[in-house]
Amino acid sequence: MKKEINKTKIEKGLKKGFKIYSLALVGIGVLSLLTPTVFAAGDDPITVVNNLSDFIFQLTKIIGGIIVGYAIVQIGLSFTSHDASQRANGFLFFAGGVIIMCAKTILNMISS
């Protein structure tokens, strides 16, 4: 009797696993049929790359501005608490943020 009970449990588990596997395959098949057609832009590919480059440099400029703002707060807090290590970290953050903000200009100066 025990062997029959275990066999039926295994069969039920296999049937359930096969159903899940079949549903996953059907879902993947439906998703692959419903993919939209994407066409390239009519412009020159170089303009697309330049637009992406400009977008990335704008993001780095924003991140650099956030870092500079954080550095100014750290420097101000270091003066109120008289903490020299916090002040040094604030100035390092400030210098790093300025460098990140000016990354495009620095790269243009290096490349020309």
Secondary structure, DSSP 8 states (H G I E B T S, - for coil): -HHHHHHHHHHHHHHHHHHHHHHHHHHHHHHHHT-------SS-HHHHHHHHHHHHHHHHHHHHHHHHHHHHHHHHHHHHHT-HHHHHHHHHHHHHHHHHHTHHHHHHHHH-
